């Protein structure tokens, strides 16, 4: 829902965040040639993709807010969005 909302709102920005997600996720793992089973996982290699995913989570919340604004007043929309997202 969040990526579709982002793409419909501004497709150029959606492509940039998608490339950030891919290049700092899968591409960095391929580039670093990480072994699959390590004593401790190297989660810091995925930090950039975590940021991109957090952007999409925030945009998903915005999408829910925009959908609910058509059906309820603003104060009820805020409360309903908080409950839905929890």
C-alpha positions in Angstrom: 0.0 0.0 0.0 2.8 2.4 0.9 4.8 1.9 -2.3 1.8 2.2 -4.5 0.8 5.4 -2.7 4.3 6.8 -3.1 4.4 5.8 -6.8 1.0 7.4 -7.5 1.9 10.6 -5.5 5.4 11.1 -7.1 6.8 8.3 -9.2 10.3 9.9 -9.5 10.7 10.0 -5.8 9.4 6.4 -5.5 12.1 5.2 -8.0 14.8 7.0 -6.0 13.7 5.4 -2.7 13.4 2.0 -4.5 16.9 2.3 -5.7 18.1 3.2 -2.3 16.3 0.2 -0.9 17.9 -2.2 -3.5 21.4 -0.7 -3.5 21.7 -0.6 0.3 20.0 -4.0 0.8 20.6 -6.8 -1.7 23.3 -5.1 -3.8 25.5 -4.3 -0.8 25.3 -7.9 0.4 26.3 -9.1 -3.0 29.1 -6.6 -3.2 30.4 -7.4 0.3 30.1 -11.2 -0.4 28.8 -11.9 3.1 28.7 -15.5 4.3 25.2 -16.8 5.1 26.0 -18.1 8.6 28.2 -15.9 10.7 28.6 -15.9 14.5 26.8 -12.5 14.6 24.8 -11.1 11.8 26.1 -8.0 10.1 22.9 -5.9 10.4 24.8 -2.7 9.9 25.0 -3.5 6.2 21.3 -3.2 5.9 20.9 0.2 7.6 20.2 2.1 4.4 17.5 -0.3 3.4 16.0 0.0 6.9 15.8 3.8 6.3 14.0 3.3 2.9 11.6 0.9 4.6 10.9 3.5 7.3 10.1 6.1 4.7 7.6 3.7 3.2 6.1 3.0 6.6 5.6 6.8 7.1 4.0 7.1 3.7 1.7 4.2 4.4 0.5 6.2 7.5 -0.1 9.2 5.3 -2.1 7.0 2.8 -4.3 5.8 5.6 -4.9 9.4 6.8 -5.8 10.6 3.3 -8.3 7.7 2.9 -9.9 8.2 6.2 -10.3 12.0 5.7 -13.0 11.3 3.1 -15.1 9.6 5.7 -14.6 11.3 9.0 -13.6 14.6 10.6 -10.0 15.4 11.2 -9.9 14.6 14.9 -11.5 11.2 14.5 -9.2 10.5 11.5 -6.2 11.1 13.7 -7.4 8.8 16.4 -8.5 6.1 13.9 -5.2 6.2 12.1 -3.3 5.8 15.4 -5.4 2.8 16.3 -5.1 1.2 12.9 -1.3 1.6 12.8 -0.8 0.2 16.2 
